[in-house]
């Protein structure tokens, strides 16, 4: 049995293969799956984003996997191509448990294919197998097939740069990668902070307005009476309604004007608004009439002059 202690900081990554010895962990590790635990495909696809590629991942593995129901997929950009990985997280979890690795100890999962450039020279994986890149694809090769005099490379996993890892909990067919999850989480934290700050600002503003209102009510005690305030509202509500109607009607009249329709005069009374519009030809006159009627104006025409009118 191999023991990885907390003191041994450099041993924070492990190759996972079916001939590995059981281990005892006292800290979190990143695991690198060998091809025994995943199926790999490289494809040229006319897609731009990772999530678009992942949406079609399952269909790419139809001819390679007998059962895809329990399969998860990971997609990574490989130069101008897309690299697809199919794996079963439950199978991996069972194997890790069998060699003494608890699920909560695994901080990230990587794939040996991501080290294809580092494995051009083979490394010893176990007493039975080696790990080597063949035609740009990382593969496990039986040791008995290799030249007995071949020298094997020593690979320091802790010094290698690995990107695009997945997590045990985040690998259940999620269309969002670990990197995207971190970005989204950061955005949510920022938005949450902004909402908190804005909420406090609004709360402070409301508190200030309430203080001002209370001060005014203290200076004018009669306004504290509900009946008195309602009588003021009843008095000014109709006026507010008429004034709003005037502004809206003026806005509607302005939309009837153009380079071929000119406002001659505008007449606003207490309960009525009217306007005379001179048009350039009969077609424009008809258009002004038609548009005015849709805004509930009464219209009348005298040649190329159009009169629109509305009660407020």
ABEGO torsion letter per residue (X at the ends): XBBBBAABAABABBBBBAABBBBBBABBBBBBBBAAABBBBBBBBBBABAAAAAAAAAAAAAAABABAAABBBBBBBBEABBBBBBBBAAAAAAAAAAAGBBAAABABBBBAAAAAAAAABBBBABAABBBBBBGGBBBBBBAAABBAABBBBBBBAAABBBBGBBBAAAABGBABBAAAAAAAAAAAAAAAAAAAAAAAAAAAAAAAAAAAAAAAAAABAAAABAAAAAAAAAAAAAAAAAAAAAAAAAAAAAAABBAABBBABBBBBAABBBBBBBBABAAAAAAAAAAAAAAGBBBBBBEABBBBBBBX
